[in-house]
Amino acid sequence: MGSSPLAMRPPVRRWTYPVLFIVALIFIVLFHSSTFISLAFSQSSPQEFARRSQILSKCAYIHAKPGPPPNFYARTQSDRYLDSENTTPVLVRNATIWTAANDGHEVLTGDLLLHHGLIKAIGDVPLSLIRQLELKNKKLEVIDAHGAWVTPGIVDLHSHIGVGSVPELNGADDTNSLKAPILPWLRSIDGLNTHDASYELAIAGGVTTAQILPGSANDIGGQAFIIKLRPTAERSPSSMLLEPPHTLNGSHFDRSLTPRWRHMKSVISLLSYSLIYRENPSRVYGMTRLDSGWNFRAAYDSARKLRDAQDAFCAKVESDSWNDLAGKTFPEELQWESLVDVLRGRVKLSVHCYEAVDLDGIVRLTNEFEFPVASFHHAGETYLVPELLKKTWGGTPAIALFASNFRYKREAYRGSEFAPRVLAEHGIDVVMKVTAQAHYYGLDPALALLSVTHTPATAMGMGHRIGMLKPDVVIWSSHPLSLASTPTQVYIDGIPQLSLPSRYVAKGPITPPRTPNFDSEKVAAVVYEGIPPLEPRSVKRALFVNVSGLYMRGGGLTGVTHVSEQAGSVGVEDGRVVCVGRCSDFAEGGVDTVDLERGTITPGLTSFGAPLGLVEIRLEPSTNDGRVHNPLDGDMPALLGDTIIRAQDGLMFGGRNLLLAYRGGVTTAITAPSGTFLQGISTAFSPGAAHAHVENASVVDEVALHVGVSMSSRVSVSTQVAALRNMLFGEGGDEVLRSVRKGETTLVVDVESADIMATLLRLKDEYEAHSSRELRLTFAGATEAHILAHEIARAGVSVIVTQSKPFPTTWEQRGCKLAGPPITQESLVTALLKAGVNVAIGVADEYNARNTRFEAGWALGVQREMPQDLVAYHGGDVFEFEAKVVGVISETLGRTDLFV
């Protein structure tokens, strides 16, 4: 019998059919894949294969979304970790840990372990982790926080550190390019100076990461970069970068990598005039907003055309139309490629923008060209247009604000300290520069802490690396939002940055500070579009109740007398205290009653250094008294003769900076004319007066003669000193100058350099030996005064410090080594006081005079019997963050001014 053909076949294994099915399926998929066919079977050469592969990877990469790589959260050590650096494991015990999680409300009590540039555990650190380190012979540094607050490092979303270096020198000024208004191809990393003196100061304030933006001279200033502020072993700008884009060093990189976020700076604003002339496009290029609007549209149109060309090219690639692409290359233009990425949503765009008109222009631009904005910066009027912000294409940007830096130019004139709170109430993310002040004016404490950590980190696309409790950690001396809170240690990439022992940093409360109620002021700020009425309500009689303490001017070293520790009630009439404690009889009849709720009544503050009453909007000349002619620049007008300019003649009352200072507890302002060498004669006056003809509006008509001696002058220091010597040793001249020669009036010299101060001390000795009269000399500014503090004290020279935390802005301030804790044990003020120098504290900027009590403490002023002008604080005393000024008891004006 013959066998059946089927019987002759070998048995079929059970897995054969599934395998054949899979092979057939793969073949079908590959057969229908034109890309595979074209690459695998249609190549004429290996070179063409490589070309097409490169094009395919480019097309895939330009459409990929930025973010952390897939294995990011599985890391066991940071990519910034180097064995060559100090990376000793650190165990922080017994800490109050604010993690930034749960919308800023998560606070843990326990420990945290840092190792290999990462946080390995938070809260309850497993003993097994510690033993693993011990087994690996790792020396463990243990820090007992004693309950101190630990937070993520501060993230600065708006910084020019490194490109606008200090001290300011021509050779290290790379903030702005002045070549054209549209410059998206420029990069801040190309000008980053690793020797900027402000790195150390920023770290001392808890700042660990910063976005380095180009300046504001251009409509599009260029690309920004994110840096960690710590010094690196390599000492290069590149080694400071955090997740730089893969395109940093050219177009040849592995396009299979997940793209990283890029960053860019744009500006839309207008200034008619600017003392910092390079700050704004209108001043640099003579443009209006109309010009800027067109520049933006033209630039984005160029970028859109390039993007569309790329997309059309890649569409042909994806459809296997390689014949149509023969001899063609992928469309690229180096100068526009970053702006193309903006349109693709791969750039975190920062827009410098103040007013509603500018915000509206950018919002319309985003919708016309369909690109997102990550953050609006400066953004003074954002709180007035929250619904407009929500119309931004791609979602509402974060708003980066200053806490109180307003009114220095017209664009910022309507800015408000209540803007952070208003925006937060509309559900808009807020980023702050000085978050404690934002909290003081009503921003929720959790949002306030988020505004300098997680929120800016998210706005720059770095929330996976920084902003929450990552390897950048700050240990604080007290609650981070309290007035005097200072870092005791700062860790960047797990590496400690501060060397001053923490015992030298004063410890404070660990509970959040109470803040005053500013509800009515917040509402008024919005209703009046940033310009609410500031004039007080003046009354003849007032009764302050629930007063915890009454202080008045008196004798002694402090010049202040503690009248009553438990005053209870204080009655005032015509600006004078008429009863303390038992005021039942006074309370009868017409009297306004104000409950201070355990607040205090203290002597009013004196402001010095700020041109209050002479300057309203600093960068708008028509709103100011103007600058005094410098006789060293040329002949004085003959019409002036020997007359020296007097500030009293140029005073303007009722200005917003003046009234805000008054509401901040400043009852006397000492103001000198603005100038360089021979500035003029200062005056002391009441900020609450309506005009100069109000009785006692002037406290002292002629306070002191002011001159300035500086290395920044157009003439030499030796020329300035020679001119001053000639003024002192000469005869005749203005009556105030003659009074200085007699030792009756103080000569105030604005001076920063210790060398110049030493020369002035020698000049004082010369004059006193020559005339047998005392020269009453005061140094103002005096950043380097600590260098010769004992010499200053022996000479009987007073010092007015106008920067409570000195900053080396100029070369002649570079010696300000006493920054105070946590960098140095002593500060400039404490060092001078210890040497026996008579020290006062002033404020340099008119818009900051309202914060005199926060900046300073007491601003010592005129050497004469001062009026008993008192300030009533609700809820605390003058130096407590919880306190709010609710009234001024003005003996000068003969009335009580209420702010409630």
Backbone hydrogen bonds, N-H to C=O, Kabsch-Sander energy under -0.5 kcal/mol:
donor,donor_aa,acceptor,acceptor_aa,energy
8,M,4,S,-1.5
9,R,5,P,-0.7
9,R,6,L,-0.8
13,R,11,P,-0.5
16,T,13,R,-1.4
17,Y,13,R,-0.5
19,V,15,W,-1.9
20,L,16,T,-2.6
21,F,17,Y,-2.6
22,I,18,P,-2.3
23,V,19,V,-2.6
24,A,20,L,-2.5
25,L,21,F,-2.5
26,I,22,I,-2.7
27,F,23,V,-2.3
28,I,24,A,-2.4
29,V,25,L,-2.6
30,L,26,I,-2.9
31,F,27,F,-2.8
32,H,28,I,-2.3
33,S,29,V,-0.5
33,S,30,L,-0.6
34,S,32,H,-1.1
37,I,33,S,-2.6
38,S,34,S,-3.0
39,L,35,T,-2.1
40,A,36,F,-3.4
41,F,37,I,-2.9
42,S,37,I,-0.9
42,S,38,S,-0.5
49,F,45,S,-1.8
50,A,46,P,-2.5
51,R,47,Q,-2.5
52,R,48,E,-2.7
53,S,49,F,-2.3
54,Q,50,A,-2.4
55,I,51,R,-2.2
56,L,52,R,-2.6
57,S,53,S,-2.2
58,K,54,Q,-2.1
59,C,55,I,-2.6
60,A,56,L,-2.2
61,Y,57,S,-2.3
62,I,58,K,-2.4
63,H,59,C,-0.7
63,H,60,A,-0.5
64,A,61,Y,-1.2
67,G,259,P,-1.9
72,F,69,P,-2.0
74,A,71,N,-1.2
75,R,72,F,-1.5
78,S,116,H,-2.7
81,Y,78,S,-1.6
85,E,82,L,-1.5
87,T,85,E,-1.3
90,V,114,L,-2.4
91,L,141,E,-3.2
92,V,90,V,-0.6
92,V,112,L,-2.8
93,R,91,L,-0.6
93,R,143,I,-3.6
95,A,110,G,-3.3
96,T,148,A,-3.0
97,I,95,A,-0.8
97,I,108,L,-3.5
98,W,96,T,-0.7
98,W,150,V,-2.8
99,T,97,I,-0.7
99,T,106,E,-1.6
100,A,106,E,-0.6
104,G,100,A,-0.6
104,G,101,A,-0.5
105,H,101,A,-0.7
105,H,102,N,-1.4
106,E,101,A,-1.9
107,V,105,H,-0.6
108,L,97,I,-3.1
110,G,95,A,-2.3
110,G,108,L,-0.5
111,D,123,G,-3.3
112,L,92,V,-1.9
113,L,121,A,-2.2
114,L,90,V,-3.0
115,H,118,L,-2.9
116,H,87,T,-0.5
118,L,115,H,-1.6
120,K,113,L,-2.8
120,K,118,L,-0.7
121,A,113,L,-1.0
123,G,111,D,-2.8
124,D,122,I,-1.3
125,V,123,G,-0.8
129,L,126,P,-0.8
130,I,126,P,-1.2
131,R,127,L,-2.4
132,Q,128,S,-2.2
133,L,129,L,-1.7
134,E,130,I,-2.0
135,L,131,R,-2.6
136,K,132,Q,-1.3
137,N,134,E,-1.7
138,K,133,L,-2.7
139,K,137,N,-0.6
141,E,89,P,-2.9
141,E,139,K,-0.5
142,V,140,L,-0.6
143,I,91,L,-2.9
143,I,141,E,-0.5
145,A,93,R,-2.9
145,A,143,I,-0.8
147,G,94,N,-3.7
148,A,145,A,-1.8
150,V,96,T,-2.8
151,T,474,V,-2.3
153,G,472,D,-1.8
154,I,206,G,-2.8
155,V,452,V,-3.1
156,D,154,I,-0.6
156,D,209,T,-2.8
157,L,155,V,-0.8
159,S,211,Q,-1.6
163,V,160,H,-1.1
164,G,160,H,-2.9
165,S,172,A,-1.3
168,E,809,T,-3.1
172,A,169,L,-1.9
173,D,170,N,-1.0
174,D,163,V,-3.0
174,D,172,A,-0.8
183,L,181,P,-0.6
183,L,220,I,-2.4
186,L,183,L,-1.4
188,S,223,Q,-2.7
190,D,187,R,-1.4
191,G,188,S,-1.9
192,L,189,I,-1.1
193,N,162,G,-2.3
193,N,191,G,-0.5
194,T,192,L,-0.6
196,D,193,N,-1.0
197,A,166,V,-2.5
199,Y,196,D,-1.3
201,L,197,A,-0.7
202,A,198,S,-2.6
203,I,199,Y,-2.5
204,A,200,E,-2.1
205,G,201,L,-0.9
205,G,202,A,-0.8
206,G,203,I,-2.2
207,V,202,A,-2.2
208,T,154,I,-2.6
209,T,154,I,-1.6
210,A,227,I,-2.3
211,Q,156,D,-2.7
212,I,210,A,-0.7
212,I,225,F,-3.3
213,L,159,S,-2.9
213,L,211,Q,-0.9
215,G,175,T,-3.2
219,D,181,P,-1.1
220,I,181,P,-2.2
221,G,219,D,-0.5
221,G,265,K,-1.4
222,G,265,K,-1.1
223,Q,186,L,-3.6
224,A,263,H,-1.6
225,F,212,I,-1.3
227,I,210,A,-2.6
228,K,240,M,-2.8
229,L,208,T,-2.0
240,M,237,P,-1.4
241,L,237,P,-0.6
241,L,238,S,-1.0
242,L,226,I,-2.6
243,E,241,L,-0.6
248,L,245,P,-2.0
249,N,246,H,-0.5
250,G,247,T,-1.8
253,F,251,S,-1.0
255,R,253,F,-0.9
257,L,254,D,-1.5
262,R,346,R,-1.6
263,H,224,A,-0.5
264,M,348,K,-1.5
265,K,222,G,-2.5
266,S,350,S,-2.7
267,V,219,D,-3.4
268,I,352,H,-2.7
277,Y,275,L,-1.4
279,E,276,I,-2.5
283,R,280,N,-0.7
284,V,280,N,-2.0
285,Y,281,P,-2.7
286,G,282,S,-1.0
287,M,281,P,-0.6
292,S,288,T,-2.0
293,G,289,R,-2.8
294,W,290,L,-1.9
295,N,291,D,-2.6
296,F,292,S,-2.5
297,R,293,G,-2.0
298,A,294,W,-2.9
299,A,295,N,-2.3
300,Y,296,F,-2.8
301,D,297,R,-1.9
302,S,298,A,-2.0
303,A,299,A,-2.2
304,R,300,Y,-2.6
305,K,301,D,-2.3
306,L,302,S,-1.8
307,R,303,A,-2.7
308,D,304,R,-2.9
309,A,305,K,-2.1
310,Q,306,L,-2.3
311,D,307,R,-2.8
312,A,308,D,-2.5
313,F,309,A,-2.2
314,C,310,Q,-2.7
315,A,311,D,-2.1
316,K,312,A,-1.6
317,V,313,F,-1.6
318,E,314,C,-2.7
319,S,315,A,-1.4
320,D,317,V,-1.5
321,S,316,K,-3.2
322,W,320,D,-1.0
324,D,321,S,-0.8
325,L,321,S,-0.6
325,L,322,W,-0.9
326,A,323,N,-1.1
328,K,325,L,-2.4
336,W,333,E,-1.3
337,E,333,E,-1.3
340,V,336,W,-2.1
341,D,337,E,-1.7
342,V,338,S,-1.3
343,L,339,L,-1.8
344,R,340,V,-1.4
345,G,342,V,-1.6
346,R,341,D,-2.8
348,K,262,R,-3.5
349,L,347,V,-1.1
350,S,264,M,-3.0
351,V,375,S,-2.7
352,H,266,S,-3.5
352,H,350,S,-0.5
353,C,351,V,-0.7
353,C,377,H,-2.3
354,Y,268,I,-0.5
359,L,355,E,-2.7
360,D,356,A,-2.8
361,G,357,V,-1.5
362,I,358,D,-2.1
363,V,359,L,-2.5
364,R,360,D,-2.4
365,L,361,G,-2.0
366,T,362,I,-2.7
367,N,363,V,-1.5
368,E,364,R,-2.1
369,F,365,L,-2.3
370,E,366,T,-1.1
371,F,366,T,-1.2
374,A,349,L,-1.5
375,S,349,L,-1.9
376,F,398,A,-2.5
377,H,351,V,-3.4
378,H,400,A,-1.1
379,A,353,C,-1.2
379,A,377,H,-2.7
381,E,354,Y,-2.5
382,T,379,A,-1.5
384,L,381,E,-1.5
385,V,381,E,-0.6
385,V,382,T,-1.3
389,L,385,V,-1.6
390,K,386,P,-1.3
391,K,388,L,-1.8
392,T,389,L,-1.7
395,G,392,T,-1.9
398,A,374,A,-2.4
399,I,429,D,-2.2
400,A,376,F,-3.4
400,A,398,A,-0.6
401,L,399,I,-0.6
401,L,431,V,-3.1
406,F,404,S,-1.8
407,R,412,A,-1.4
412,A,409,K,-1.2
413,Y,410,R,-1.5
415,G,412,A,-1.5
419,A,416,S,-1.5
422,V,418,F,-2.4
423,L,419,A,-2.7
424,A,420,P,-2.3
425,E,421,R,-2.1
426,H,422,V,-0.8
426,H,423,L,-0.9
427,G,424,A,-1.9
428,I,423,L,-2.3
431,V,399,I,-3.1
432,M,451,S,-1.5
433,K,401,L,-0.9
435,T,433,K,-0.6
438,A,434,V,-1.2
439,H,435,T,-2.3
440,Y,436,A,-2.2
441,Y,437,Q,-1.9
442,G,439,H,-1.9
443,L,438,A,-2.4
448,A,444,D,-2.7
449,L,445,P,-2.1
450,L,446,A,-2.3
451,S,447,L,-2.0
452,V,449,L,-1.2
453,T,450,L,-1.5
454,H,467,G,-0.5
455,T,450,L,-2.2
457,A,453,T,-1.7
458,T,454,H,-2.6
459,A,455,T,-2.3
460,M,456,P,-1.5
461,G,458,T,-1.6
462,M,457,A,-3.1
465,R,462,M,-2.0
466,I,462,M,-2.5
469,L,99,T,-1.3
470,K,468,M,-1.7
470,K,472,D,-0.5
473,V,471,P,-0.7
473,V,491,Y,-1.8
474,V,151,T,-2.7
475,I,489,Q,-2.8
476,W,149,W,-2.8
476,W,474,V,-0.5
477,S,486,T,-2.4
479,H,509,P,-3.2
482,S,479,H,-2.4
485,S,482,S,-1.3
488,T,475,I,-3.3
489,Q,475,I,-1.3
491,Y,473,V,-3.5
492,I,490,V,-0.5
492,I,495,I,-2.3
494,G,471,P,-2.1
495,I,492,I,-1.7
497,Q,490,V,-2.3
500,L,822,P,-0.6
504,Y,501,P,-2.0
505,V,502,S,-1.9
506,A,504,Y,-0.6
508,G,477,S,-1.8
518,F,516,P,-0.7
522,K,518,F,-2.5
523,V,519,D,-2.1
524,A,520,S,-2.3
525,A,521,E,-2.1
526,V,522,K,-1.3
527,V,523,V,-2.7
528,Y,524,A,-2.7
529,E,526,V,-1.5
530,G,525,A,-3.5
531,I,528,Y,-1.7
537,R,898,L,-2.5
538,S,536,P,-0.7
539,V,896,T,-2.9
542,A,572,V,-2.1
543,L,592,D,-3.3
544,F,542,A,-0.5
544,F,570,V,-2.9
545,V,543,L,-0.6
545,V,594,V,-2.3
546,N,568,G,-0.6
547,V,568,G,-2.5
548,S,546,N,-0.5
548,S,599,G,-3.0
549,G,599,G,-0.8
550,L,564,S,-2.6
551,Y,601,I,-3.0
552,M,561,T,-2.8
554,G,559,G,-2.0
559,G,555,G,-0.5
561,T,552,M,-4.2
563,V,550,L,-1.6
563,V,561,T,-1.1
564,S,550,L,-1.7
568,G,547,V,-2.6
569,S,567,A,-2.1
570,V,544,F,-2.7
571,G,579,C,-2.3
572,V,542,A,-2.8
573,E,576,R,-2.6
574,D,540,K,-2.4
576,R,573,E,-1.4
578,V,571,G,-2.9
579,C,571,G,-1.4
581,G,569,S,-3.4
582,R,580,V,-1.4
583,C,581,G,-1.1
587,A,583,C,-2.0
588,E,584,S,-0.6
588,E,585,D,-0.9
591,V,589,G,-0.7
592,D,541,R,-1.4
594,V,543,L,-2.6
596,L,545,V,-2.6
596,L,594,V,-0.7
598,R,546,N,-2.1
599,G,546,N,-0.6
600,T,873,Y,-0.6
600,T,876,G,-1.4
601,I,549,G,-2.3
602,T,871,V,-2.3
604,G,869,D,-2.8
605,L,665,G,-2.9
607,S,668,T,-2.7
609,G,670,I,-0.7
612,L,610,A,-1.9
614,L,611,P,-1.9
615,V,611,P,-1.6
616,E,623,T,-0.6
618,R,407,R,-0.5
618,R,616,E,-0.6
619,L,408,Y,-2.2
620,E,617,I,-2.4
623,T,620,E,-2.4
624,N,621,P,-1.7
625,D,614,L,-2.9
628,V,674,S,-3.3
633,D,630,N,-1.9
634,G,631,P,-0.8
640,L,637,P,-2.0
641,G,637,P,-0.6
641,G,638,A,-0.9
643,T,640,L,-2.1
647,A,681,I,-2.9
649,D,646,R,-1.1
650,G,647,A,-1.7
651,L,648,Q,-0.9
652,M,613,G,-2.2
659,L,655,G,-2.5
660,L,656,R,-2.5
661,A,657,N,-1.9
662,Y,658,L,-2.0
663,R,659,L,-2.3
664,G,660,L,-1.0
665,G,662,Y,-1.6
666,V,661,A,-2.4
667,T,605,L,-2.0
667,T,665,G,-0.7
668,T,605,L,-1.6
669,A,685,F,-2.6
670,I,607,S,-3.1
671,T,669,A,-0.6
671,T,683,T,-2.6
674,S,626,G,-0.6
675,G,673,P,-0.5
679,Q,677,F,-1.2
679,Q,706,H,-1.2
680,G,706,H,-1.7
681,I,645,I,-2.7
682,S,680,G,-0.5
682,S,704,A,-2.1
683,T,671,T,-2.2
684,A,700,V,-2.8
685,F,669,A,-2.1
686,S,697,A,-2.8
689,A,686,S,-1.4
694,V,691,H,-1.5
697,A,694,V,-2.3
699,V,684,A,-2.1
699,V,697,A,-0.6
700,V,684,A,-1.9
703,V,682,S,-2.6
703,V,701,D,-0.5
705,L,746,T,-2.4
706,H,680,G,-3.2
707,V,748,V,-2.4
708,G,677,F,-1.9
709,V,750,D,-2.3
713,S,710,S,-1.0
720,Q,716,S,-2.0
721,V,717,V,-2.7
722,A,718,S,-2.2
723,A,719,T,-2.3
724,L,720,Q,-2.1
725,R,721,V,-2.7
726,N,722,A,-2.3
727,M,723,A,-2.0
728,L,724,L,-2.3
729,F,725,R,-2.9
730,G,726,N,-1.2
734,D,642,D,-0.7
738,R,734,D,-2.0
739,S,735,E,-1.8
740,V,736,V,-1.9
741,R,737,L,-2.0
742,K,738,R,-1.3
743,G,740,V,-1.4
744,E,739,S,-2.5
745,T,739,S,-1.1
746,T,703,V,-0.6
747,L,776,R,-3.4
748,V,705,L,-3.0
748,V,746,T,-0.6
749,V,747,L,-0.6
749,V,778,T,-2.8
750,D,707,V,-2.9
750,D,748,V,-0.6
751,V,749,V,-0.7
751,V,780,A,-2.3
757,M,753,S,-2.1
758,A,754,A,-2.4
759,T,755,D,-1.8
760,L,756,I,-2.4
761,L,757,M,-2.3
762,R,758,A,-1.9
763,L,759,T,-2.2
764,K,760,L,-2.2
765,D,761,L,-2.1
766,E,762,R,-2.4
767,Y,763,L,-2.6
768,E,764,K,-2.6
769,A,765,D,-2.4
770,H,766,E,-2.2
771,S,767,Y,-3.2
772,S,768,E,-1.9
776,R,774,E,-0.7
777,L,775,L,-1.0
778,T,747,L,-2.4
779,F,798,S,-2.7
780,A,749,V,-2.6
781,G,800,I,-2.4
782,A,751,V,-2.9
782,A,780,A,-1.3
784,E,752,E,-1.8
785,A,782,A,-1.8
787,I,784,E,-1.6
788,L,785,A,-1.2
789,A,786,H,-1.2
792,I,788,L,-2.2
793,A,789,A,-2.3
794,R,790,H,-2.6
795,A,791,E,-1.7
796,G,793,A,-1.3
797,V,792,I,-2.1
798,S,777,L,-1.5
799,V,838,N,-2.4
800,I,779,F,-3.2
801,V,799,V,-0.6
801,V,840,A,-2.6
802,T,781,G,-0.6
802,T,800,I,-0.6
809,T,807,F,-2.3
813,Q,810,T,-1.7
814,R,811,W,-1.5
816,C,813,Q,-1.8
817,K,815,G,-2.4
819,A,817,K,-1.3
820,G,826,E,-0.9
823,I,820,G,-2.0
824,T,820,G,-1.4
828,L,818,L,-0.9
831,A,827,S,-2.4
832,L,828,L,-2.0
833,L,829,V,-2.4
834,K,830,T,-2.4
835,A,831,A,-1.4
836,G,833,L,-1.4
837,V,832,L,-2.5
839,V,837,V,-0.7
840,A,799,V,-2.6
841,I,858,W,-0.6
842,G,801,V,-3.0
843,V,608,F,-2.3
844,A,802,T,-0.8
848,N,845,D,-1.4
849,A,846,E,-0.9
851,N,848,N,-1.8
852,T,849,A,-1.7
854,F,851,N,-0.6
855,E,851,N,-3.0
856,A,852,T,-2.7
857,G,852,T,-0.9
860,L,858,W,-0.9
864,R,862,V,-1.8
866,M,864,R,-0.6
869,D,867,P,-1.9
870,L,868,Q,-0.6
870,L,889,I,-2.6
871,V,602,T,-3.5
872,A,887,G,-2.7
873,Y,600,T,-3.3
873,Y,871,V,-0.5
874,H,884,K,-3.5
875,G,596,L,-2.8
880,E,877,D,-1.8
883,A,880,E,-1.4
884,K,874,H,-1.4
886,V,872,A,-2.6
887,G,872,A,-1.1
888,V,897,D,-2.8
889,I,870,L,-2.8
890,S,888,V,-1.0
890,S,895,R,-2.1
891,E,889,I,-0.9
894,G,890,S,-1.0
895,R,890,S,-1.9
896,T,539,V,-2.3
897,D,888,V,-2.9
898,L,537,R,-2.6
898,L,896,T,-0.5
899,F,886,V,-2.6
